[in-house]
Amino acid sequence: MPTLVMKFGGTSVATLDRIRRAAKRVGVEVAKGYDVIVIVSAMSGKTNELVGWVNETSPLFDAREYDAVVSSGENVTAGLMALTLQEMDIPARSWQGWQVPVMTTSAHSAARIEDIPPENINEKFAEGMKVAVVAGFQGVSPEGRITTLGRGGSDTTAVAFAAAFDAERCDIYTDVDGVYTTDPRICADARKLDRIAFEEMLELASLGAKVLQTRSVELAMRYKVKLRVLSSFEEQSDEAGTLVCDEEDIMESNVVAGVAYSRDEAKMTLVSVADRPGIAAAIFSPLSEAGVNVDMIVQNISDDGRTDMTFSCPTDQVARAEKAMEEAKTRGDINFHDLVADQAVAKISVVGIGMRSHTGVAAKMFRVLSAEGINIKVITTSEIKISVLVERKYMELAVQALHEAFELEKAA
């Protein structure tokens, strides 16, 4: 039988009624002749509750026990989904990560999947099981301890299963009905995309779009897994949602596919740093070791052997970055006059594979922002994206203006 992977996020399984609704969708696919692997998240809000309990019990917790606790939310959902399917006379059973097994690294709370042997589940399919309900977000380390994959890890679980079982497709059910040209809450003209290339989705996910976890898109692109993003709250058709696929599978597309934003950005500038070989390594190695996620980097023109180095990072990592830089200065690794942090900025990005073959996108973007009186603080580009830092108070205006200028409300 062909295999289909269906993943249901926390809002899609938040109540028993929603679990029943999700189970009916699974039943439709079983009736079509599929063997179905269902990946479930914890019921909405449950993981946060479990994390709160851990922090209250042990502020300096053992990461192995943290994973044992927070992974339990998915176990509950998997069992309830399997019971619901059984009540519908569909042969189903639940699987925890260690039972499959989902083999991961030992990096607790941030583990990466290394292997998913298909033999155990395939054996049960051969015996007549039609649905394997797998707890997402979790696996087992080489030491035999429960691990978790980090926030959004159930998306990654689903794509990894689709790759391991050579599934026909991986359907991600969530609370939105697809991938949009930008956030519909900010821009009323945002349009749902029928298809989007892996590369575009990866950029949008990494730049702030929260539809799919970045790691899941990376896996899908590597293993050529066709992903479909759907709403679990709307009636479905074969053309519903957004298909994330190879660029070759898209007939026509706009030059720009979407506008993404990240609200919680900070711009940090090291003022008057020695301009010498190795200075960038001396700055960014300590930041990396401190776990600071640096994104945009700009170095000013040198003056009398001194320069300014500017970079961006998430606002919740500013204190960590400041500490790392002060420690590096104390050790004598770097010498700077001042460290200035601006936490009132936002990152705006335009993304599209069409940029590879079309010129003038950057010029148009800058003209649009200038016409709205929006000053650009930092710019960075890649083959298919252009990102800028602007004052956060202009974020929504910038998104709306760019969406209109690139006519993203219109299909290609």
N, C-alpha and C positions, 0 to 999 in steps of 0.2 A: 504494500500500500504506500502511496506517496505520503510524506510527512509534512505537517504544517506546524509552525511554532506560533503560539498566541500569548502575548504578554499583557497582563492587566495591572495597571498602576494602582496606587493607594486609593485614589478617589473612586476608581472603578469597582473596588471591593470594600468600600467603606462601611457598608451595612450588609445584613443578610439579604435584603431585597436586591441590592446591587450585585451581590455574589450570584443570586439566582438569575438575574438578567445576563450576567457574563456567562453563566453556565449554559443558558439557552443559545447564546452565540456559538459556544463550543459545540453544542448539539447539532447546530446547522452544518458545521464543517464536518462533523463525524458522519452525518447523513450523506454528505457528498462523497464519502469514501476515504477520507483522510484518517491516518493515525495522527493524533494531535498531542503535542507537548505544550502544556499550559504553564507559563511562568508567572508566578504571583508575587506581588509586593505585600508588605504589611498593610493592614487596614489603615486608612488615612488618620494621621495623628499618633498612631501607636508607637512608631519608632521614636518620635520625640519624647513620648512619655517614658519609654524604656531608658533612653539616654539620660533623662532627668533623674530617674531612680538610681542609675549607676553613679551619677555625679553627686547625688545626695548621700549615697552610701559610702562612696570612696572617691574623694576629689582627685587623689593621685592613684587612679585605678590600675589594676593589672589589665593590660590590653587584651590578653587572652580571655579573661572573664568578661570583659566588656563585650567582646564578640559573641560569647556564649549567651549573654543576656539580650543584646539588641537583635540578634538573628532569630529570636523566638517569635517575633511578630509574623514573619513570613511562614513559619511552621504552622501557626494557628490558621492563617488564611488557606494554606495548602490543604490542610485537613478538612476545613469547612467546604472548600470547593469540591474536593473529592466526594464528600458525603452528599453534597447537592447533586452532583452528576449521578451518583449511585441511585438517588431517589428518582432520577429521570430514566432509570434503567439503562444507563450508559456505563459499561465496565471501566472503572477508573480507580486509581490509587494515588496517594500522595508520596512524594519523595523529598527527603531532606538532602542537603548538599552532599553529606558524607555517604549517603546511601547510593548515589548515582554511580561513582563518586565524581564530584567536581573538584579536580585537583588544582590547588592554588599554591602561590608562594606563601611564605611565613609572615608577610608584612601585615600584621593584624590591623583591622579597620581600613586598610588600603591594599588588600591582596590583589594579585593579578592571576587570572585563570591560565593554567599551563596545559591542562588536558582534560577532556571529558570522554572517557571510554564509553562507547554506546552499547556495549554488550548486555549489561543488566536490563536496561529499558527495552532494548530490542527483543530480548528473551521473553519479557512479559507481553510485548506486542504480539509475538508469535503464539503465545498461549491464549490470546483473545482480549487482552487489555486494549481498549481503544484510546484512553486518555491517560497520560502521565502528568500529574500535577506536581510541578517542581517548585520548591521554595526558592525564590530568587535571592540575589544579594549575598549568597553565602557559599562556602566551599569547605574544604578540609586541607590542612597544611601537611607537609611531609611528616611532621611530628604527630599527626593524628588529631590536631586540635581544630575546632571550628574557627573559620575565618570569615570576615566580611569584606566586601569589595568597595566600600565607600558609597557616598550618596549617589543615588541613581544607578546603583549597581545591578538592579534587576534588568535594566535595558541591556547591559553588557552580558548578563546571564543569558538572556533570550537570543541575542545574536550569536553568542558562542555555541549554544545548543543548535541553532539553525545551521551553523557551519559544521559542527560535529556530526549531525545527522543528515547532512546534505538535503535540508528541507527545501521545499518548493518556494517557500516565502516565510518571512517573519513579520507578523502583524503586531504592532504596538498600540494597544488600546489605552487612551488617556482621556483627559477632560477637554481636549480641543479636537477639532475635526480635521486637522491636518497642519501642514507647515504654511505659514502666511508670509507675504512679502515684507511685513513688519508686524509689530504688536498691534492687534486690532483695538486694544484699549487706548492706544495713543493716536492711531490713525484710522479714522472711520472707513477710509477707502482701501484698507489693506485687503489683499486678494489671496484666497487659498490657491496654492500651487498644485496642479495635478501631478507634476513630476519635478524632482530636483536632483541634481547630480551629487554624488557622494562628496566631491571636493567642496561644493557650495555648502552642503549641510554641515560638513566638518568645520568650515570657517564660521558659519552662523552659530553653531553650537559652542565653539570656543570663544566667540565674541559676545555672548550674552543670551542668545536664544535658548530657552530652557526646555524645548520640546523633547530633545534627545540628549543623553549623556555623551560627551565627546568620545570617550573610550568605545562606546558601542558603535559609533559611526566609523571610527578607525577600523574596528574589527570587520564591520560589514564591507567596507571598501577593500580590505585586504583579501577577504575570502569570497567576494562577489555575492554577498547575501542580499537579496532583494528585500528591502524594508518597506513596510507600509504603515503610516501613522494614521490612526482612525480615532473617532470619538466612540466611547462606549455608551453614550447617551442618545445617539441618533440612529435612525434607520440606516441600514447598510445596503450598498449595492457593490457590484464588482468593480466599479470605478470610484468608489468612495475613498476619502482620505487623500494622502499624498504619498506617492511612490518615490522612495529614495533609491536611485539606481545609477548605472554607468552613464557617463556622458553620451555614449553612443546610442543609448536607448531613448534619447530625447530628440525629437524631430526639430523643433523650433524653440528657442528660448530668448528672452530679453538679454541685452548686454549686461544689465544689472538684475540679479535675481531677488535681492532683498536688502533691507536696511536693518542692521542690528545695533543694539546699544547696550552699554553696561553702565549702570548708574553709580555703582560704588567703586569708583576709581580714584586714585591719588597720584599727583605729579610730585616727584621728589627731585630736588636739584642739589648736587654737591657743588658748592661755590668755590672756585679757585683751587682746582686740583692740579698737581704737577702733570704736565703733558710729556710723558715719557713712555718708552716701550714697557708693556706689562701692566700699565695702570688700570686698563679695563679688567684684566684678570684679578688684580688686587681688589677691585671694587665688587665685581659680580660673583667671585668665588665665595666670599663670606655671606653674601646675600643668598646664594644657592644653599649653602650649608645651613643657613637659618630657616630654610623653607619658604623664602620669599619668592613669589611668582612674578618675576619681572617680565614686562611685556614690551613696551615701546622704549627705545633708547636713542637719545640724541646727544652728540658731543659738539660743543661750540668751537669756533675757530680759536686757535691758540693765540695768546697774547703774552709776550715776555715769558714764555715757557709755562704758562698757567692756562687752564681751561675750565669750563663748567660742564658737568656731566648730568644730564637729566634722564630719568627713567620713570615709568609708571608701574604701579602695583595695586592690588586691592586695598581698600581703606582699612580693612581689619588686619592688614599685615604691616601697617606703617610703623607701629611701635617696635615690631620685630626688626624691621629694616633699620630704624634709627639705632637700636641697640647694637646690631651687627656692625654698622658703620663706626660708631663710637669705639667699639672694642678694637676694630681694625686700626683706628687712629691711635688708640692707646698703645697698641703693639708696635706702632711705627710702620705698618704696612702701607698706609696712605696718609696724606696730610691735606686737609681741606680747611677753608676759612669758615664755612658755615654749611649747615644742612637745612634746606627750606622745604617744608612739606605743604602742598596745596591739596586739601581734601575736599574741595568744592568743584571738582571737575567730573566730566562724564566722557565716555568713549563712544563715538559714533562711527559706524563702519558701513560701507557699501560693498557688496559681494556679488560676483558673477563670473562664470567661466567665459562669458563673451568678452571680458576685458583682454583676454589673450590676443584677440584679433581685432580689437577696436581701440582707437586712440581717442584721447580727449575726455575720458571719464574723470580723471583727476581735476582737469581744468574746469569742467562743468561743476563738479562738486564744490570746488573752492569759490567759483562765481556765485553759486546759489547761497552758500553760507555768508559770503561777503554782502550780498544783496539784503540779507536779513540782519546785518549788523553783528554777525557772530564771529568773534575772533578765534583763530585756530592757534592753539598753544604748542601742540606736537603733532607731527605727521609720520605715519609709517605705511609702507606698501608691501604687497606681495604680488604674485602673478595674477591673482584673482580677487584681491581685496585692497581697499584703501581705508585706513583708520585715522581718525583725528581725535585729539582731546580738546574739548571746549568747556566753557563754564557750565556747571550743572544746571543752572537756571534756564539755559537755552536748549536743554536736551530735547524736550518734546517738540519745540519749534524746529530744530534742526532735522529731526526724524521726519516730521510732516513735510517740510520744504523739499527735502531730498526725495521722498517718496513721490511727491507730485512732479518734481522736475524730471525724474527718470521714467515717469508715466507707468509706474508699477501697477496701477489699478487696471491697466489694459493687458490682455494676454498677447503673447508674441504673434 
